[in-house]
Every structure is written in structure tokens, then in C-alpha cells.
Amino acid sequence: MTSLQVRELPENIYLKLQEEAKKENRSLAQQAVAVLAKGLDLEVNPKKRREELLKMLREAPIIDQDSDIPDPVQLIREDRER
């Protein structure tokens, strides 16, 4: 993950960020990321992201066993016989 250093941050912003971080039980860095993401209309909610991923997996087509995908057992056998 990349990092960001902010120079000459006004004290009132720092104190407000620190106060909000304490309310949300986050570190100062985590709160800064959350505030930046919210300000940029980016979603960083891990629970929501997880739900979306599970939904995508549920809706994904199931791989047909009769397709051209090789049988892993057969591949392992061939590899051991080398």
C-alpha cells in the first residue's frame, strides 16, 4: 500500500480528525483514509465490499465439469509418473 505524508496540516483539522478517530475506534491513519475516501466518493466499507463479492460469486456461472478443464487427479498422477 502506498503512503501519504501531509505537511503543514492545520491544528484544528488534526484535532478534529483525532476526535473522530477516537469516536470510531480507529487509528488516526485509518480515520484519515476513511475521511479521504468519503470525500472522494469511494467505498471503503469492508463489510459491504465482502457482500458485493459474495453476491458476484453466487451469480457467477458454475463451471461445467464436462468442459475442457483437466482432471486434477489425472494431472497429479502424470506428474508423479515423470
N, C-alpha and C positions, 0 to 999 in steps of 0.2 A: 504494500500500500504506500502511496506517496505521502509526503508530509508537507505542512504549510507553516511558515513562521510569520507572525504578524508583528510588525514594528510600530511603535508609537500608537498603541491601542488606547483610546481614551479610557480613563479610570472608571467612569460611570458605566461604560459598556462592559468592561471587565467585571465590575461588581454585580451588575445585573445578570450577566452570564453565569457567574459563580452562584448567585442566589437561585437561579432557575435550575442549575445543575444539582444543587442540594435538594430542591423540591422533587426533582425527577429521579433522585438516587443515581445520578450519573457522574462520571468524572467531568472535569472542565473540558477536556478534549472531546469526549463523547457528546456533550451538550453543544459545543461549537459546531460539530459535524451535523447534529440534528437541526440546529438553527439555520445553518447554511443550506442544508438540503430542503428544508421547508421554504426558505426564502427563494430558492431556485426551482420550486415546484417539483422536487424529486422525491420519490418514495423510498424511505429507508427503514420502514417498519418490517423487521424480520418475520414476524408472525404473518403479516399479510403476504409477504413475498413467498413464504413457505406454502400458504394456502393456494396461491396462484400456481405455484409449481406442481403441487399435488393435483390440482384441477387439470392442468395441462397433461400430466401423466395419465390421469384417468381417461381423458378424452383422446389420447394418442392411439393410433391403430395398433392392434396386437399383431405381433409378427407371426405369420403363418408358419407352422412347424414343417410344412411340406415345401417351403421355399428353398432357395439355393444356399441356405446357411448350413455350413458343415456341422456334423455332429461332433461336439467337443470330446466325447469318449473316443470316437474314432481318431480324432486328431492326436489325442494323448497317446493312444496305442501306437500310431505310426511314428510319433516322436520317440517313444521308448524303444522301438524296434530298430532305430538307426544305429 
